[in-house]
Amino acid sequence: MLYKTYPLRFEKVLLIGWAAKSDVVHVIPAAWSVSMAIRFISIPIASKSTDFFGLGDTFPPQSAIFAKNSKMKILIINGPNLNLLGKREPEIYGTMSFGQYLPQLIERFPQHEFSYYQSNHEGCLIDQLQEADGQFDAVVLNPGAYAHTSIALADCIRAISIPVVEVHISDITKRESYRRHSYTAEACKACISGKGLEGYAMAVENLLQYCIS
């Protein structure tokens, strides 16, 4: 049986049965032996409990089982000038507006719920991130030029409890020197740059993997 240790928010866990036909993933504390884990998996779901092996609080308190197809609420936030996609420097950012792209993105992830927000104002982006905490499971953020200037946005990302993945349509590492460093990316779980609008889908996939593991 294949098994692998994945990082979780509070502890490392042993993830077993990912490739199985069942629609559940068993999340087992890494401290357990493989034999203990196999014994746990063999027990009917209804009889499983967080203290089955007397480990008490060492087991994630929410549940022993996570559905692979759990619905996630994902917020996409775009920063300044991204309302002009499609006509803003199309040689860099392409000819498709975000309004044209978003339905395609939603269609690719039909089991999840998406919301979209765009603002040209730094404070509004910060307010939206703060409001998202506890209301959404994850955020895809394209902070635009604020990535290179806004320590306040970076501080906000660090302050909230939900994961954030940063996206840039162009490859900022190959742009002007002042665009090559992102303060906000340092606070995010990952940064996807230079993949065009496809970067948003890649960010969603990254967040799904992060939240499952």
C-alpha positions, 0 to 999 in steps of 0.5 A: 500500500502506498502512503505519503506524509503531507503537511497539514495546518497543525501536524503531519498526517499519513494520507492513505487510500488516495488512489482507491475507488472510494470517494474518501481519503483517510487522514491518519496521524503520522505517529501511527504505525502502518498497521494501526492505520490499516486497522483504522481504515478497515473499520466501518466509517460510522464507528470511527472516532477521533480517539479510537486509539486513545490518542485524544487531541493528537488527532485532527478534531474535525473528522477522520475522513475528508471527502475528495470531492468536497465543495470549496468556496474560492474567492478570486481577487484582481487588483488595479487595472485588471478590469482593463484586461483585453485592451490593456497592452494586449501584447503582454496581457492578451486580448481576452477580458477577465469577464470572458475568461471567468466562465471558462474557469468555473466550467473547469471546476464545476464542483466548486463555488467561485466569487469574483472581486476587482478593485483599483484601490489598495484599501478595498483589496485589504478589506476584501481579504479580511472579509473573506477570512471565514467566509471562503476556503481559499483566495486566488489573488492577482494584486497587480502592481501592488505586489511590488509596493504593498507591504500592507497587503502582504501583512493582511495575507499573513494575518488571515487564516485561509490560504492565498495563491498569487497569480501574475499573467505576465512573467514578472521575473522577465519584466522591468526591474521594479516588477521582479520582486513581489512583497505579497508573494512572500506571504502567499502559499505559492506564486504563479507567474507568466502562464497567462490567464491559465495561471488562475486555473493553476492557482485553483489546482494548487489550492485544491491540493493544499486544502486536501493535503 
